[in-house]
Amino acid sequence: ADRFPQDLSYRLDLGIRLLALGQIDEAILEFQHVRREPKLAGKAGLQLGLCFKARNNWRMAQRNLEEALQHAQSDEE
C-alpha cells in the first residue's frame, strides 16, 4: 500500500487483513481512505460496517452497510 499509494485496492486488502487481526481502529482508517474511490466504495462500506459491528456501534454499522448496498454493482453479491 505504501509503494503504490494511488492504487487503493492495496489499501482495501490491508484493511481486510487488519480487521482479521483484530486491529479494528487501523482497519477503519484504511477503509475510510478506500471509500473515496467510486469503484471500491461498496466493498469499503461493507468492511466498514463489519468494523463498526465488531465495535458494537450498531448505528454506524447500519449506515455504512446501507451505503455499501447503494454502491454495490449488479455483478457483486
One Martini backbone bead per residue (centre of mass of N, CA, C, O) as a GRO file, in nm:
protein
   77
    1ALA     BB    1   0.056   0.064  -0.018
    2ASP     BB    2   0.315   0.249  -0.011
    3ARG     BB    3   0.412   0.204  -0.311
    4PHE     BB    4   0.082   0.237  -0.409
    5PRO     BB    5  -0.115   0.503  -0.339
    6GLN     BB    6  -0.319   0.507  -0.594
    7ASP     BB    7  -0.387   0.205  -0.519
    8LEU     BB    8  -0.667   0.116  -0.325
    9SER     BB    9  -0.666  -0.200  -0.319
   10TYR     BB   10  -0.438  -0.228  -0.110
   11ARG     BB   11  -0.591  -0.093   0.124
   12LEU     BB   12  -0.818  -0.293   0.133
   13ASP     BB   13  -0.643  -0.539   0.198
   14LEU     BB   14  -0.521  -0.424   0.456
   15GLY     BB   15  -0.790  -0.388   0.609
   16ILE     BB   16  -0.870  -0.686   0.608
   17ARG     BB   17  -0.622  -0.782   0.768
   18LEU     BB   18  -0.665  -0.605   1.018
   19LEU     BB   19  -0.941  -0.719   1.091
   20ALA     BB   20  -0.844  -1.015   1.128
   21LEU     BB   21  -0.642  -0.915   1.370
   22GLY     BB   22  -0.815  -0.681   1.542
   23GLN     BB   23  -0.745  -0.390   1.399
   24ILE     BB   24  -0.992  -0.177   1.379
   25ASP     BB   25  -0.894   0.119   1.369
   26GLU     BB   26  -0.698   0.078   1.129
   27ALA     BB   27  -0.911  -0.031   0.931
   28ILE     BB   28  -1.094   0.216   0.922
   29LEU     BB   29  -0.891   0.408   0.794
   30GLU     BB   30  -0.855   0.251   0.530
   31PHE     BB   31  -1.158   0.244   0.441
   32GLN     BB   32  -1.193   0.554   0.426
   33HIS     BB   33  -0.999   0.589   0.190
   34VAL     BB   34  -1.137   0.389  -0.014
   35ARG     BB   35  -1.429   0.520  -0.035
   36ARG     BB   36  -1.343   0.743  -0.255
   37GLU     BB   37  -1.362   0.511  -0.449
   38PRO     BB   38  -1.612   0.420  -0.656
   39LYS     BB   39  -1.532   0.112  -0.713
   40LEU     BB   40  -1.479   0.062  -0.374
   41ALA     BB   41  -1.718   0.162  -0.191
   42GLY     BB   42  -1.877  -0.099  -0.132
   43LYS     BB   43  -1.652  -0.266   0.003
   44ALA     BB   44  -1.575  -0.057   0.219
   45GLY     BB   45  -1.855  -0.033   0.351
   46LEU     BB   46  -1.877  -0.324   0.440
   47GLN     BB   47  -1.623  -0.325   0.620
   48LEU     BB   48  -1.711  -0.094   0.801
   49GLY     BB   49  -1.960  -0.233   0.912
   50LEU     BB   50  -1.799  -0.465   1.045
   51CYS     BB   51  -1.633  -0.289   1.233
   52PHE     BB   52  -1.871  -0.156   1.389
   53LYS     BB   53  -1.989  -0.422   1.483
   54ALA     BB   54  -1.737  -0.506   1.653
   55ARG     BB   55  -1.782  -0.226   1.832
   56ASN     BB   56  -2.098  -0.186   1.885
   57ASN     BB   57  -2.185   0.019   1.634
   58TRP     BB   58  -2.486   0.005   1.492
   59ARG     BB   59  -2.538   0.273   1.344
   60MET     BB   60  -2.277   0.274   1.169
   61ALA     BB   61  -2.318   0.000   1.044
   62GLN     BB   62  -2.583   0.058   0.899
   63ARG     BB   63  -2.490   0.298   0.729
   64ASN     BB   64  -2.259   0.149   0.575
   65LEU     BB   65  -2.431  -0.084   0.458
   66GLU     BB   66  -2.629   0.095   0.298
   67GLU     BB   67  -2.411   0.231   0.122
   68ALA     BB   68  -2.306  -0.034  -0.002
   69LEU     BB   69  -2.570  -0.103  -0.151
   70GLN     BB   70  -2.568   0.150  -0.336
   71HIS     BB   71  -2.268   0.073  -0.463
   72ALA     BB   72  -2.348  -0.179  -0.571
   73GLN     BB   73  -2.313  -0.396  -0.809
   74SER     BB   74  -2.475  -0.627  -1.006
   75ASP     BB   75  -2.220  -0.847  -0.988
   76GLU     BB   76  -2.256  -0.835  -0.692
   77GLU     BB   77  -2.329  -0.989  -0.368
   0.00000   0.00000   0.00000
